[in-house]
Amino acid sequence: MFGEVAQPEEYQTVEFTVYKNAKVMSPPDMPDYMLDYTIAKAKELLESYNGSNAQEVATALKRDLDEKWQPCWHVTVGKNFASYVVHQKRRFVYFSIGKISFLVYKAQ
């Protein structure tokens, strides 16, 4: 009845690359040293919580990033979620480790 709704070109394709054994939305808007740390910490937390408590993983990662690089970091962890966020420049990454996805960004 209404036909297909046109999407802006930037929303049509999202590319991912494998980086440090994580599937990362490309290109990440985060310096490599932060990206390395964030992915490593996320893996560590998933292992320590046996991948069973996304809320605890998100809370622990957020607190760690706030302490390491000042507040206000936001962390979403799960298997299925949608988002639309505004973030500081060079402070955003979306990645997956196995079936668990992470949305990590810093906002003021």
N, CA, C and O of each residue as an XYZ file, in Angstrom:
432
protein
N       0.811     -1.191      0.000
C       0.000      0.000      0.000
C       0.860      1.263      0.000
O       0.670      2.141     -0.841
N       1.794      1.357      0.930
C       2.632      2.545      1.015
C       3.924      2.410      0.214
O       4.612      3.404     -0.016
N       4.255      1.216     -0.204
C       5.499      1.036     -0.935
C       6.694      1.013      0.005
O       6.553      1.007      1.228
N       7.846      1.000     -0.590
C       9.071      0.948      0.195
C       9.493      2.342      0.624
O       9.451      3.284     -0.167
N       9.895      2.467      1.866
C      10.374      3.749      2.381
C      11.857      3.862      2.068
O      12.640      2.968      2.388
N      12.233      4.958      1.445
C      13.642      5.173      1.108
C      14.435      5.484      2.365
O      13.981      6.243      3.222
N      15.601      4.907      2.472
C      16.506      5.157      3.592
C      17.670      6.005      3.089
O      18.122      5.830      1.957
N      18.155      6.921      3.922
C      19.369      7.636      3.526
C      20.484      6.630      3.267
O      20.546      5.586      3.917
N      21.357      6.939      2.325
C      22.403      6.008      1.927
C      23.262      5.549      3.102
O      23.670      4.388      3.149
N      23.545      6.448      4.056
C      24.414      6.079      5.176
C      23.803      5.013      6.080
O      24.534      4.376      6.839
N      22.482      4.797      6.025
C      21.831      3.799      6.867
C      21.664      2.454      6.159
O      21.215      1.486      6.773
N      22.017      2.384      4.893
C      21.740      1.176      4.132
C      22.744      0.053      4.371
O      22.364     -1.118      4.394
N      24.002      0.386      4.546
C      24.994     -0.661      4.746
C      25.878     -0.372      5.940
O      26.370      0.741      6.126
N      26.061     -1.373      6.720
C      26.984     -1.284      7.841
C      28.018     -2.374      7.627
O      27.673     -3.531      7.384
N      29.277     -2.006      7.718
C      30.345     -2.973      7.524
C      31.005     -3.304      8.851
O      31.113     -2.460      9.740
N      31.439     -4.540      8.964
C      32.125     -5.006     10.165
C      33.475     -5.588      9.784
O      33.642     -6.137      8.695
N      34.432     -5.466     10.685
C      35.725     -6.110     10.527
C      36.024     -6.887     11.801
O      35.506     -6.566     12.871
N      36.851     -7.898     11.682
C      37.266     -8.653     12.862
C      38.539     -8.014     13.389
O      39.520     -7.856     12.664
N      38.505     -7.648     14.667
C      39.632     -6.986     15.322
C      39.756     -7.560     16.727
O      38.806     -7.498     17.507
N      40.908     -8.113     17.052
C      41.140     -8.713     18.378
C      40.072     -9.765     18.701
O      39.606     -9.863     19.836
N      39.695    -10.544     17.690
C      38.666    -11.596     17.814
C      37.283    -11.064     18.168
O      36.450    -11.804     18.691
N      37.034     -9.802     17.892
C      35.697     -9.220     18.063
C      35.237     -8.718     16.699
O      36.051     -8.292     15.879
N      33.949     -8.769     16.466
C      33.363     -8.246     15.226
C      33.025     -6.777     15.495
O      32.108     -6.477     16.259
N      33.775     -5.858     14.860
C      33.684     -4.427     15.157
C      33.053     -3.689     13.983
O      33.448     -3.880     12.833
N      32.052     -2.831     14.287
C      31.468     -1.994     13.251
C      32.566     -1.083     12.728
O      33.280     -0.447     13.503
N      32.693     -1.026     11.424
C      33.807     -0.318     10.816
C      33.353      0.959     10.124
O      32.320      0.967      9.454
N      34.109      2.030     10.278
C      35.263      2.170     11.164
C      34.822      2.571     12.568
O      33.861      3.326     12.716
N      35.507      2.082     13.599
C      35.171      2.535     14.954
C      35.601      3.987     15.125
O      36.590      4.417     14.531
N      34.878      4.727     15.918
C      35.231      6.126     16.174
C      35.878      6.202     17.557
O      35.342      6.801     18.489
N      37.058      5.567     17.651
C      37.759      5.469     18.928
C      39.237      5.211     18.626
O      39.552      4.435     17.724
N      40.143      5.849     19.366
C      41.570      5.572     19.161
C      41.891      4.096     19.427
O      41.222      3.443     20.228
N      42.908      3.587     18.754
C      43.263      2.172     18.881
C      43.534      1.748     20.322
O      43.115      0.665     20.730
N      44.228      2.581     21.099
C      44.547      2.188     22.473
C      43.276      2.027     23.310
O      43.210      1.146     24.168
N      42.273      2.864     23.069
C      40.997      2.736     23.787
C      40.224      1.520     23.293
O      39.629      0.789     24.085
N      40.236      1.311     21.998
C      39.548      0.165     21.407
C      40.137     -1.141     21.933
O      39.401     -2.045     22.326
N      41.470     -1.238     21.939
C      42.142     -2.433     22.457
C      41.727     -2.707     23.899
O      41.372     -3.831     24.251
N      41.776     -1.679     24.715
C      41.453     -1.824     26.130
C      39.988     -2.221     26.322
O      39.683     -3.128     27.097
N      39.093     -1.546     25.620
C      37.656     -1.785     25.781
C      37.281     -3.209     25.385
O      36.518     -3.868     26.092
N      37.806     -3.684     24.271
C      37.519     -5.052     23.835
C      38.114     -6.064     24.813
O      37.450     -7.035     25.177
N      39.354     -5.846     25.239
C      39.994     -6.767     26.190
C      39.223     -6.816     27.510
O      39.018     -7.891     28.074
N      38.801     -5.659     27.996
C      38.054     -5.603     29.258
C      36.696     -6.288     29.106
O      36.257     -7.003     30.007
N      36.032     -6.074     27.971
C      34.737     -6.720     27.723
C      34.889     -8.242     27.721
O      34.064     -8.947     28.301
N      35.937     -8.751     27.073
C      36.190    -10.200     27.065
C      36.424    -10.718     28.478
O      35.877    -11.746     28.877
N      37.242     -9.993     29.225
C      37.541    -10.384     30.608
C      36.264    -10.450     31.453
O      36.065    -11.395     32.216
N      35.416     -9.451     31.309
C      34.174     -9.409     32.088
C      33.199    -10.504     31.663
O      32.535    -11.104     32.508
N      33.108    -10.767     30.361
C      32.242    -11.860     29.898
C      32.683    -13.190     30.501
O      31.855    -13.999     30.920
N      33.998    -13.403     30.539
C      34.517    -14.642     31.125
C      34.238    -14.707     32.622
O      33.846    -15.753     33.139
N      34.440    -13.591     33.317
C      34.259    -13.614     34.774
C      32.792    -13.782     35.175
O      32.503    -14.322     36.243
N      31.866    -13.326     34.331
C      30.438    -13.500     34.617
C      29.841    -14.655     33.817
O      28.623    -14.827     33.788
N      30.694    -15.444     33.170
C      30.270    -16.595     32.363
C      29.264    -16.214     31.283
O      28.462    -17.049     30.864
N      29.297    -14.956     30.824
C      28.396    -14.499     29.770
C      26.933    -14.540     30.134
O      26.071    -14.432     29.262
N      26.633    -14.698     31.439
C      25.244    -14.914     31.834
C      24.543    -13.688     32.399
O      23.323    -13.711     32.563
N      25.266    -12.628     32.700
C      24.632    -11.472     33.318
C      25.043    -10.187     32.599
O      26.004     -9.525     32.992
N      24.308     -9.847     31.551
C      24.631     -8.668     30.743
C      24.612     -7.389     31.570
O      25.435     -6.499     31.352
N      23.687     -7.289     32.512
C      23.586     -6.094     33.363
C      24.867     -5.885     34.169
O      25.382     -4.769     34.238
N      25.378     -6.947     34.772
C      26.603     -6.847     35.572
C      27.811     -6.525     34.700
O      28.674     -5.743     35.099
N      27.877     -7.122     33.515
C      28.974     -6.840     32.587
C      28.938     -5.372     32.175
O      29.970     -4.701     32.185
N      27.765     -4.870     31.815
C      27.619     -3.465     31.408
C      28.010     -2.523     32.546
O      28.730     -1.549     32.330
N      27.539     -2.812     33.743
C      27.848     -1.968     34.902
C      29.341     -1.952     35.188
O      29.921     -0.889     35.408
N      29.964     -3.121     35.188
C      31.397     -3.205     35.481
C      32.229     -2.501     34.412
O      33.194     -1.810     34.737
N      31.864     -2.670     33.144
C      32.613     -2.016     32.065
C      32.442     -0.506     32.131
O      33.415      0.228     31.959
N      31.245     -0.035     32.374
C      30.985      1.407     32.487
C      31.811      2.013     33.624
O      32.449      3.051     33.446
N      31.798      1.371     34.777
C      32.555      1.885     35.930
C      34.055      1.900     35.643
O      34.759      2.836     36.022
N      34.532      0.860     34.975
C      35.948      0.789     34.641
C      36.350      1.917     33.682
O      37.370      2.575     33.885
N      35.550      2.131     32.649
C      35.861      3.187     31.679
C      35.755      4.568     32.314
O      36.573      5.441     32.026
N      34.760      4.779     33.172
C      34.640      6.058     33.889
C      35.890      6.333     34.721
O      36.390      7.457     34.752
N      36.383      5.305     35.389
C      37.566      5.475     36.234
C      38.821      5.719     35.396
O      39.658      6.552     35.743
N      38.940      4.994     34.304
C      40.144      5.086     33.469
C      40.182      6.363     32.633
O      41.235      6.987     32.502
N      39.022      6.760     32.059
C      38.998      7.890     31.127
C      37.941      8.934     31.465
O      37.437      9.612     30.570
N      37.606      9.070     32.718
C      36.652     10.078     33.192
C      35.224      9.787     32.701
O      35.043      9.249     31.609
N      34.213     10.142     33.507
C      32.815      9.966     33.112
C      32.463     10.882     31.935
O      33.193     11.841     31.681
N      31.452     10.640     31.264
C      30.312      9.778     31.418
C      30.255      8.778     30.270
O      29.809      9.109     29.171
N      30.707      7.556     30.531
C      30.622      6.479     29.558
C      29.265      5.794     29.685
O      28.692      5.707     30.771
N      28.770      5.315     28.559
C      27.507      4.578     28.510
C      27.787      3.231     27.848
O      28.473      3.161     26.829
N      27.254      2.176     28.432
C      27.517      0.826     27.934
C      26.200      0.054     27.861
O      25.467     -0.036     28.846
N      25.913     -0.496     26.693
C      24.760     -1.372     26.498
C      25.301     -2.731     26.075
O      26.146     -2.820     25.184
N      24.814     -3.783     26.712
C      25.283     -5.137     26.430
C      24.066     -6.037     26.237
O      23.123     -5.987     27.027
N      24.085     -6.853     25.197
C      22.975     -7.771     25.013
C      22.997     -8.454     23.665
O      23.941     -8.316     22.888
N      21.929     -9.199     23.405
C      21.803     -9.933     22.150
C      20.886     -9.244     21.155
O      20.940     -9.535     19.961
N      20.043     -8.330     21.631
C      19.089     -7.692     20.732
C      18.680     -6.343     21.303
O      17.970     -6.284     22.307
N      19.119     -5.267     20.677
C      18.719     -3.932     21.104
C      18.883     -2.963     19.941
O      19.630     -3.223     18.997
N      18.186     -1.864     20.023
C      18.308     -0.798     19.029
C      18.740      0.459     19.761
O      18.515      0.599     20.964
N      19.359      1.370     19.032
C      19.808      2.603     19.686
C      19.920      3.734     18.676
O      20.002      3.526     17.465
N      19.919      4.921     19.221
C      20.228      6.129     18.464
C      20.864      7.049     19.487
O      20.177      7.557     20.373
N      22.161      7.271     19.379
C      22.881      8.006     20.414
C      23.702      9.143     19.821
O      24.041      9.149     18.637
N      24.005     10.097     20.681
C      24.930     11.180     20.352
C      26.134     10.990     21.264
O      25.980     10.786     22.469
N      27.323     11.056     20.696
C      28.525     10.779     21.479
C      29.604     11.810     21.201
O      29.558     12.544     20.214
N      30.573     11.842     22.099
C      31.725     12.703     21.877
C      32.534     12.154     20.708
O      32.546     10.950     20.456
N      33.198     13.041     20.012
C      34.049     12.649     18.899
C      35.147     11.714     19.398
O      35.764     11.957     20.434
N      35.381     10.629     18.634
C      36.412      9.639     18.937
C      36.140      8.847     20.220
O      37.068      8.367     20.871
N      34.862      8.716     20.573
C      34.493      7.992     21.792
C      33.273      7.104     21.553
O      32.298      7.167     22.302
N      33.331      6.263     20.492
C      32.208      5.383     20.164
C      32.725      4.101     19.528
O      33.613      4.124     18.675
N      32.153      2.983     19.961
C      32.418      1.711     19.293
C      31.223      0.779     19.510
O      30.596      0.776     20.570
N      30.932     -0.004     18.484
C      29.922     -1.061     18.559
C      30.623     -2.341     18.118
O      31.195     -2.393     17.029
N      30.580     -3.370     18.954
C      31.247     -4.618     18.612
C      30.519     -5.804     19.234
O      29.708     -5.654     20.148
N      30.833     -6.989     18.709
C      30.255     -8.228     19.233
C      31.364     -9.209     19.555
O      32.358     -9.317     18.836
N      31.168     -9.919     20.650
C      32.036    -11.027     21.029
C      31.113    -12.236     21.106
O      30.278    -12.342     22.005
N      31.276    -13.138     20.157
C      30.326    -14.247     20.062
C      28.951    -13.695     19.738
O      28.792    -12.941     18.778
N      27.957    -14.065     20.533
C      26.588    -13.600     20.291
C      26.216    -12.378     21.126
O      25.080    -11.906     21.061
N      27.159    -11.864     21.908
C      26.895    -10.718     22.783
C      27.446     -9.449     22.136
O      28.614     -9.394     21.752
N      26.595     -8.435     22.020
C      27.003     -7.160     21.419
C      27.192     -6.092     22.484
O      26.559     -6.117     23.540
N      28.078     -5.155     22.178
C      28.414     -4.052     23.074
C      28.292     -2.737     22.318
O      28.838     -2.586     21.225
N      27.589     -1.807     22.897
C      27.531     -0.436     22.404
C      28.178      0.408     23.497
O      27.662      0.487     24.612
N      29.305      1.038     23.178
C      30.081      1.780     24.172
C      30.360      3.169     23.616
O      30.907      3.315     22.523
N      29.978      4.190     24.383
C      30.238      5.557     23.938
C      30.319      6.487     25.136
O      29.849      6.175     26.229
N      30.927      7.632     24.896
C      31.041      8.647     25.943
C      30.227      9.860     25.523
O      30.304     10.317     24.383
N      29.444     10.373     26.471
C      28.635     11.570     26.230
C      28.831     12.521     27.403
O      29.241     12.117     28.491
N      28.534     13.770     27.162
C      28.679     14.762     28.240
C      27.419     14.875     29.045
O      27.360     15.660     29.991
